[in-house]
Amino acid sequence: IAAGLFKDGTPSAAHGHADLLSIEIAPFGEPILIDPGFSNYRGGFQWHLHFRSTAAHNTLEIDGLSQLEQIGMLSWAYAPDFRTLQLYDGMHAKGFCGEHYAYHRLLDKPIHRRYFLFVEKRFWVAVDLVYPGFSNKAFEHQIVHHFNFNSQVDAAWQNDRKTLSAKGSRAALDIHLLHPGVISIGSEIRIGGPKPRDGWISPTYRDRRKAPVASIAFHHRLPFKLVTVYLPEQRDEKQVEVIEKTHKQFAFHLGNKKYQIEVAHPKKGDLETNYLATIKLPHARKAIRLMNASYTPSTEVQKRRTSQPIEEVEMVY
């Protein structure tokens, strides 16, 4: 956790945060989606708790719980396991796939896996999969994705509530969410409210500033899947044109190139396909597939786990 928590649970100079699989994005060099920082070590304990919590990072929070329970000022209750599944260095994308087991304290032991790709040095794609650790148990959970923005950013949900626009001083970032078979139960943006969770960052010690924090919530029986596409633009240059956006298809032009993202649609309660999403690059006649273990909650064991979660293949016409 933030490379600051040893396996015995001892924080390294108190720098460990509950931020497994959190990301930060700085399009064209401007920090837009950020780590909000850390407020203080002494005094204002609720602020101290918040800035180390999962809600203060750009990742998933399950059932309103942080990935870790903090005990006292500088200690955690336990150190969760986590695993890197793949570091991907392909011709058309660089990326990562990993998962953590911080929510194993819940009854069905949810596992959060994240795929994160930088495609052709032009845009980012994240795929989140939450699946039960027990094959014969799968419960409903509230799952919230948090987006913490820098203080100079103007953020707003669009009318479809599946697009989040963030505009900085030099760059902009449109965030498109695809979640087939999953219905959102609410989305919001908070900035500078009375509580630590209500839109604050701390760029330097004891310096707190108002900044937008967005969130979108889901209530769903596991497995749960969310695909998030991050499209950057320079502030006054329109380079992105959305061609099609449905619950499982997203096509757009970025500059003079067309991209398509297809999301596999699970059957009721099951993930029976061996892929989660495909990123198509028609100009290169290539596709990047994000693979998944075939998982059926009704069986004793997982049927198959692919050794390479991310792979590049030739496009078939």
Salt bridges, closest charged atoms under 4 A:
ASP35 OD2 - HIS57 NE2 3.41
GLU61 OE1 - HIS146 NE2 3.00
GLU61 OE2 - ARG197 NH1 3.55
ASP63 OD2 - HIS141 ND1 2.77
ASP81 OD1 - LYS7 NZ 2.73
ASP89 OD1 - LYS94 NZ 2.22
GLU99 OE2 - ARG83 NH2 3.38
GLU99 OE1 - ARG113 NE 3.00
ASP108 OD2 - HIS141 NE2 2.90
GLU120 OE2 - HIS92 ND1 3.09
GLU120 OE1 - HIS283 NE2 3.00
ASP128 OD1 - HIS112 NE2 2.75
ASP128 OD1 - ARG114 NE 2.66
GLU140 OE1 - HIS219 ND1 3.43
ASP160 OD2 - LYS245 NZ 3.81
GLU188 OE2 - ARG190 NH1 2.44
ASP198 OD1 - ARG190 NE 3.46
ASP207 OD2 - ARG209 NH2 2.99
GLU233 OE1 - LYS238 NZ 3.98
GLU241 OE1 - HIS253 ND1 3.68
GLU262 OE2 - LYS280 NZ 2.93
GLU272 OE1 - LYS267 NZ 3.82
GLU311 OE2 - ARG289 NH2 2.55
GLU314 OE2 - LYS286 NZ 2.52
